[in-house]
Amino acid sequence: MLPDLDHTPWPPEVAAHYRAAGYWRGQTFGSLLTALTAAHAGRTAVIGEEARWTFAELDDRAHRIAAGLVARGIRAGDRVVVQLPNVPEFLAVIFGLWRAGAWPVFALPAHRESELRHFAGQAEAAAIVTVGVHERHDHAATARAVADDVPSVEHVLVLDTPEWAELAGTAPRELPDPDPEGVAFLQLSGGSTGLPKLIPRTHDDYLYSVRESARICRLRPESVYLAALPVAHNYPLSSPGVLGALHAGAASVLSPRPDADTAFRLIEREHVTITGVVPPLAAAWVQAAARTTRDLSSLEVLLVGGAKCGRELAARIGPALGCTLQQVFGMAEGLVNYTRLDDPEELVLGTQGRPISLDDEIRVVDEQDRDVPPGETGALLTRGPYTIRGYYRAGAHNATAFTADGFYRTGDLVRRKPSGHIEVVGRAKEQINRGGEKVAAEEVEDHLMAHPGVLDAAVVAVADQYLGERTCAYVVAAEGAAPTAPELRKFVRQRGIAAFKVPDLVEIVPAFPVTGVGKTSKRELRAALSELAALAPDLKG
Ligand code: OOB
């Protein structure tokens, strides 16, 4: 079994190559912000609904927050769960943590108590940074409940409180710059087995992907990036995201919500040039664009990714929104693919792009890990200068999630074009991609099984016109018990999980199909139920 390391390093000779090739440059996020501020001090860096900060202001806030965190006992290497909505403070907080040498653990606003407890517990977090009531949920109360349960959590820091104002007003001080090859933060995996794993990303590896993403998306100081999706997610964070925008000396607009009304208002007001959405949102924006009175003419590029963007939708985006479509297929574990802005239309509409780096190694393999012939479908394996070699403290899981020679098993089924562009054609992992939001089947099954009236549960994807996929939970009731579908959905919700993980459909069935051999594995069972769901038109709602 592999050891439970915080961070599985790249082999020394591989790391030496990444340095020599100029991918890893020995810069940290804190020192990057210092350099950006020297170059662009008076330019706008971040725009919220009300606030508007220059690079110099962001830099000053990050310095003060770093000093305030250190004064409260946060030390280099401490993990700090950050659960913030799309507000400018998000950037001040994460750069403050970076300058203090602490590691943000990026929770999404949608996460609830059970997920936060898992992240904080798994990371042995020292603190949680969050907001008060946001979108009718009391995040501060949730964070305090988590802090009561997780002994390592000593501080719950809530924005817009007197305590926070004091922390954020601390006099700046010099702090030692952390190791650029060390961990910068922990990102969340979509997960397939049980609870989401934590992904350790280093300053060097992540900055490489940010720098190249900004270049590939042609960001320049005059660009304006709109973060429409929750900014803690890897996609709006770094593909090219708010970090790519900062890197280019450009401004980022943080949209409180992703809907067309809100986004179009901000696009018009701030002359947004580039943004990124998931396919269902792209479809909604395409529809809304037909009847909007907003001026969207500043928009040059719309990135679409997180889930497969079908060709029909892809073809409508450019004409409807008056911009160039750029497909992006990425993962928090590392590898990111983009269609290039000068790619022929066939590749832009029909593929999910090609890797960022010449040193992104791609293998497309069969079930025995043998390479399939070029152009054929297989499972995507990858390793490279910004793809992790192991999850955080997850030795047993790492033994199966990676090959012995360090390739990450993405769980995606793909085909590769002669140009190197990748078409995503399916998935081999036990995960539902609900319009870009990832749901691990096992995680939801475990919550269902906690109900005394549930004997067994299997969660599968069903096709959905809007989201691409929705979740369907098949449930076998315990003898004498007959929980109803609404009861089970309520039960799961009350266990404190993100709303997007609550099963969309619950089907109570007398028994699960079994093979001739007897009891099926969960994997076979899910496959059988997926077929059943595909055949039952009334389930597709
Ligand atoms: C992004 O990151 P994650 O970590 O939430 O999810 C990664 C998974 C991929 O393994 C794949 O299954 C799916 O999401 N995915 C796509 C896709 N983009 C992501 N499947 C089909 N087509 C696409 N274009 O989702 C993410 C990270 C960075 C940039 C963009 C997306």
Boltz pocket constraint, residues with backbone or C-beta under 6 A from the ligand:
constraints:
  - pocket:
      binder: B
      contacts: [[A, 188], [A, 189], [A, 190], [A, 234], [A, 235], [A, 239], [A, 304], [A, 305], [A, 306], [A, 307], [A, 308], [A, 309], [A, 327], [A, 328], [A, 329], [A, 330], [A, 331], [A, 332], [A, 333], [A, 335], [A, 336], [A, 352], [A, 410], [A, 411], [A, 412], [A, 424], [A, 427], [A, 433], [A, 436], [A, 438]]
      max_distance: 6.0
